[in-house]
Structure formats: structure tokens, C-alpha cells
Amino acid sequence: MTALDPLVYAKLLRTNSATLSSLLLKRGLRNTAVRGVRPLAAADMPMIGPAVTVRYIPAREDIDGSTYSSDPSNQQRKAIDTMPEGHVLVFDCRSLAEIAGIGAMLARRLVYRGCAGLVLDGGVRDTADIAQLGLPTYCMGPAAPANLVAHHASDMNQPIACGGVAVYPDDIIFGDTEAVIVIPREYVNEIADEAVAMEEQEEFLKLEIESGKSTLGVYPPNKETLDRFEVWRRARVDAV
């Protein structure tokens, strides 16, 4: 797994899921927002990191039994115990909101490993405990039943589906209060640059609208608006 360039990470911290979704749409990528997940707790900054993936398939009683297993071949445990620092663990839970994909004990191990966050299209147990850990967690809500009730971790670091979105290992995962966005790794550098520029332009456009101007010609901006933006932008640069 490849760590995210710190400069790219810093740029992504300055943007949001709506901007990233728009920039991906310009590249023809329409299905990038994981559906049905919400942050377990409010956070001051976005969750950002490369994806490590785990796929759950339906559990089968003769294989999964009725108690937890510490078998090192368990793909869920393997992913958790080898989690690279700064990465985001993404589970394919088949959108089963009523079953927990993870609980507080395993979440603690992820905190120790330096995990950047969790995304599950399923439930989470011990939600109050996990929220206090400070581990960014996006899920479909609380769920008491343990994962072995319905899940078997079949593999890790393979392409999965999460909330109706394809997630490949090493994709960049971005989560804020509004959405979780999946960014293909090959696009992240240019998108980070464009996102910073787009945020700056939108800051100016908001000021234009707040000054009483019509949205016509301002959003989207026409040539006159873009010329005013360029004057405003240069003034800010000169003031630094």
C-alpha cells in the first residue's frame, strides 16, 4: 500500500465532498459518493487516506460457528492487525444496517495502528465507545448483533462494493460531515490542485452573491465575473 503524499493531503484538507464530487463528475465519474453512511461523531477535519478493503459474504454456520475466532487466516482480523498507518479501512457489508461490521475492541486496535478511519455500508456496535476513541467512522447506524451473525470476511485488498460504489485498494477515501467520496488514485493529485482553486473561486462567488449581485453571470461565472475574481485573487496574493 502507498501512503498519500503529505502535500496532496494538505490540499484535500482545504476542500469538501461536494467539490470533489463535482470534479470527479467532470471526468465522467458519476458514482463516487458512498450511499447510506453517516459519521458516527462530529469531527473538526475530514477523514482522508488510501483504502484497505475487506469483503464480507454471508456467514455459513459450519464455517463461522457461534463464537469469535482468532484464527490468523480470518481476513477481517488480518486487515485490522496489518493496517498501514494513515489508511482507511473500508468494509463491504452488503448494506446490512442491522448487523455490526465491527465493534469497539477491534476499533481500538485500529487506533493503535494509526488508522485514518472506517467506512462500512452496515452497522457498528459499541457506538458510544467508538465515538470516544476519536476514530472517524462512517456507517449506516448502530447495530447490536455481532458480525458473525451474518458476515464472513472472505478476502481483503480486493475490489469491493460499499454503499453502491466500487472501491479498489489504494483508492483515496475522503469523508466529511456530508458524504464519503471515493477518488481513484490516478486522479488525486490533479483533483487536489483543482479543488483548492475551486474553493478559492467559490469563496469569491459567495461574496459576489452576498453583495447583492444576481446569480446570473455569477454562478456559473461569466467573463466579467472571472475578471473580477482574478483582480480579487491577485490582491490576496499581494497582501500575503
C-alpha positions as CSV (number, residue, x, y, z in Angstrom):
1,M,0.0,0.0,0.0
2,T,1.2,3.5,-0.9
3,A,1.0,6.4,1.6
4,L,-0.7,9.6,0.4
5,D,1.7,12.5,-0.4
6,P,1.6,14.9,2.5
7,L,1.2,17.9,0.1
8,V,-1.8,16.3,-1.5
9,Y,-3.2,15.5,1.9
10,A,-2.9,19.1,2.9
11,K,-4.7,20.3,-0.2
12,L,-7.5,17.9,0.3
13,L,-7.9,19.2,3.9
14,R,-9.0,22.5,2.4
15,T,-11.8,21.1,0.3
16,N,-15.1,19.2,0.8
17,S,-17.1,16.3,-0.6
18,A,-19.3,18.5,-2.8
19,T,-16.3,20.0,-4.6
20,L,-14.6,16.6,-5.0
21,S,-17.9,15.1,-6.3
22,S,-18.1,17.9,-8.9
23,L,-14.5,17.5,-10.1
24,L,-15.0,13.7,-10.5
25,L,-18.2,14.3,-12.4
26,K,-16.2,16.5,-14.9
27,R,-14.1,13.4,-15.5
28,G,-17.2,11.3,-16.2
29,L,-17.2,9.6,-12.7
30,R,-20.8,9.8,-11.5
31,N,-20.9,7.2,-8.9
32,T,-18.4,8.3,-6.2
33,A,-20.4,9.0,-3.1
34,V,-21.0,6.1,-0.7
35,R,-24.7,5.8,-0.1
36,G,-26.4,5.4,3.3
37,V,-23.4,6.1,5.6
38,R,-23.1,8.9,8.1
39,P,-20.3,9.9,10.5
40,L,-20.7,8.3,13.9
41,A,-19.4,11.5,15.6
42,A,-18.7,15.1,14.5
43,A,-15.1,15.9,13.5
44,D,-13.1,19.0,13.1
45,M,-11.4,17.8,9.9
46,P,-12.1,15.4,7.0
47,M,-11.1,11.8,7.0
48,I,-8.6,11.2,4.3
49,G,-6.5,8.2,3.3
50,P,-5.9,5.3,0.9
51,A,-8.3,2.4,1.1
52,V,-7.7,-1.0,2.6
53,T,-10.7,-3.2,1.7
54,V,-12.4,-6.1,3.3
55,R,-15.3,-8.1,1.8
56,Y,-18.0,-9.7,3.8
57,I,-20.0,-12.5,2.3
58,P,-23.0,-14.3,4.0
59,A,-21.9,-16.3,7.0
60,R,-22.3,-20.1,6.9
61,E,-22.8,-21.9,10.2
62,D,-20.5,-24.9,9.6
63,I,-17.6,-22.4,8.9
64,D,-18.3,-19.4,11.1
65,G,-19.8,-21.1,14.1
66,S,-21.3,-19.1,17.0
67,T,-18.2,-17.6,18.7
68,Y,-15.4,-15.3,17.7
69,S,-12.3,-16.8,16.1
70,S,-8.7,-15.5,16.5
71,D,-7.6,-17.6,13.5
72,P,-4.9,-15.6,11.7
73,S,-6.4,-16.6,8.4
74,N,-9.5,-14.5,9.3
75,Q,-9.4,-11.7,6.7
76,Q,-11.1,-9.2,9.0
77,R,-8.5,-9.7,11.8
78,K,-5.7,-9.8,9.3
79,A,-6.7,-6.5,7.8
80,I,-7.0,-4.9,11.2
81,D,-3.8,-6.3,12.6
82,T,-1.7,-5.2,9.5
83,M,-3.5,-1.9,8.9
84,P,-0.9,0.6,7.5
85,E,-0.8,4.0,9.2
86,G,-2.8,6.7,7.6
87,H,-5.1,4.3,5.6
88,V,-8.9,4.0,5.7
89,L,-10.4,0.6,6.3
90,V,-13.5,0.0,4.0
91,F,-15.9,-2.9,4.6
92,D,-18.3,-4.4,2.1
93,C,-21.2,-5.2,4.4
94,R,-23.7,-5.8,1.7
95,S,-25.7,-2.8,3.1
96,L,-26.9,-4.8,6.1
97,A,-27.6,-2.0,8.5
98,E,-28.9,-4.3,11.2
99,I,-25.6,-6.2,11.6
100,A,-22.5,-4.8,13.1
101,G,-19.4,-4.9,10.9
102,I,-17.1,-4.0,13.8
103,G,-17.1,-3.2,17.5
104,A,-15.0,-1.3,20.0
105,M,-12.3,-3.9,20.7
106,L,-11.2,-4.1,17.1
107,A,-11.6,-0.4,16.7
108,R,-9.1,0.1,19.5
109,R,-6.5,-2.0,17.6
110,L,-7.1,0.3,14.6
111,V,-6.4,3.4,16.7
112,Y,-3.1,1.8,17.8
113,R,-2.2,1.0,14.2
114,G,-2.8,4.7,13.2
115,C,-5.8,4.0,11.0
116,A,-7.2,7.2,9.5
117,G,-10.8,6.0,9.6
118,L,-13.5,3.4,8.9
119,V,-16.3,3.1,6.3
120,L,-18.9,0.4,6.4
121,D,-22.1,0.0,4.5
122,G,-23.5,-1.7,7.5
123,G,-24.0,-1.2,11.3
124,V,-21.5,-0.7,14.1
125,R,-21.8,-1.9,17.7
126,D,-20.4,-0.2,20.8
127,T,-21.1,3.2,19.0
128,A,-20.7,5.4,22.1
129,D,-17.3,3.7,22.9
130,I,-16.0,4.0,19.3
131,A,-17.1,7.7,19.2
132,Q,-15.0,8.4,22.2
133,L,-11.9,6.8,20.6
134,G,-11.7,9.6,18.0
135,L,-11.5,7.1,15.1
136,P,-13.5,8.6,12.2
137,T,-16.3,6.1,11.5
138,Y,-18.9,6.2,8.7
139,C,-21.6,3.6,8.9
140,M,-25.3,3.0,8.5
141,G,-26.0,3.3,12.2
142,P,-25.9,1.4,15.5
143,A,-26.4,-2.4,15.4
144,A,-26.0,-4.8,18.4
145,P,-25.7,-8.2,16.6
146,A,-22.1,-9.1,16.0
147,N,-20.7,-9.6,12.5
148,L,-20.6,-13.4,12.8
149,V,-24.4,-13.4,12.9
150,A,-24.4,-12.7,9.2
151,H,-20.9,-12.0,7.9
152,H,-17.9,-14.0,6.8
153,A,-14.7,-12.0,5.8
154,S,-13.9,-13.7,2.6
155,D,-10.9,-11.6,1.4
156,M,-9.0,-8.3,1.8
157,N,-7.5,-5.8,-0.6
158,Q,-9.6,-6.8,-3.5
159,P,-12.2,-4.6,-5.3
160,I,-15.4,-4.3,-3.3
161,A,-18.7,-2.6,-3.3
162,C,-19.5,-0.2,-0.4
163,G,-22.8,1.7,-0.4
164,G,-23.2,1.0,-4.1
165,V,-19.8,2.4,-5.1
166,A,-16.8,0.4,-6.4
167,V,-13.8,0.7,-4.1
168,Y,-10.4,-0.5,-5.2
169,P,-7.5,-0.9,-2.8
170,D,-5.4,2.3,-2.7
171,D,-8.3,4.5,-3.9
172,I,-8.3,7.7,-1.8
173,I,-11.2,7.9,0.6
174,F,-12.5,11.3,1.7
175,G,-15.1,11.8,4.3
176,D,-16.7,14.9,5.8
177,T,-20.0,15.7,7.5
178,E,-21.8,15.5,4.2
179,A,-20.5,12.4,2.4
180,V,-17.8,9.8,1.8
181,I,-16.2,10.2,-1.6
182,V,-14.1,7.6,-3.4
183,I,-11.3,9.1,-5.6
184,P,-9.3,6.9,-8.0
185,R,-5.7,7.2,-7.0
186,E,-4.6,8.2,-10.6
187,Y,-6.8,11.4,-10.3
188,V,-6.0,12.5,-6.8
189,N,-3.0,14.8,-7.5
190,E,-4.7,16.9,-10.2
191,I,-8.1,16.9,-8.3
192,A,-6.4,18.2,-5.2
193,D,-4.9,21.1,-7.1
194,E,-8.2,21.9,-8.8
195,A,-10.2,21.6,-5.6
196,V,-8.0,24.3,-3.9
197,A,-8.5,26.6,-6.9
198,M,-12.3,25.8,-7.0
199,E,-12.7,26.5,-3.3
200,E,-10.9,29.9,-3.7
201,Q,-13.1,30.8,-6.7
202,E,-16.3,29.8,-4.8
203,E,-15.3,31.9,-1.8
204,F,-15.2,34.9,-4.2
205,L,-18.5,34.0,-5.8
206,K,-20.2,33.8,-2.4
207,L,-19.0,37.3,-1.7
208,E,-20.4,38.4,-5.0
209,I,-23.9,37.0,-4.3
210,E,-23.8,38.3,-0.7
211,S,-23.1,41.8,-2.1
212,G,-26.5,41.7,-3.9
213,K,-25.5,40.5,-7.4
214,S,-27.8,38.2,-9.3
215,T,-26.6,34.6,-9.7
216,L,-27.0,35.1,-13.4
217,G,-23.5,35.6,-14.7
218,V,-22.0,34.9,-11.3
219,Y,-22.9,31.2,-10.8
220,P,-21.6,29.9,-13.1
221,P,-19.3,32.9,-13.6
222,N,-19.2,34.7,-16.9
223,K,-16.1,36.5,-18.3
224,E,-16.8,39.8,-16.3
225,T,-17.1,37.8,-13.1
226,L,-13.9,35.9,-13.8
227,D,-12.1,39.1,-14.5
228,R,-13.2,40.5,-11.1
229,F,-12.2,37.2,-9.5
230,E,-8.7,37.5,-11.0
231,V,-8.3,41.0,-9.6
232,W,-9.5,39.8,-6.2
233,R,-7.2,36.8,-6.2
234,R,-4.1,38.8,-7.1
235,A,-4.9,41.3,-4.4
236,R,-5.0,38.5,-1.9
237,V,-1.7,37.1,-3.1
238,D,0.0,40.5,-3.0
239,A,-1.3,41.0,0.6
240,V,0.5,37.9,1.8
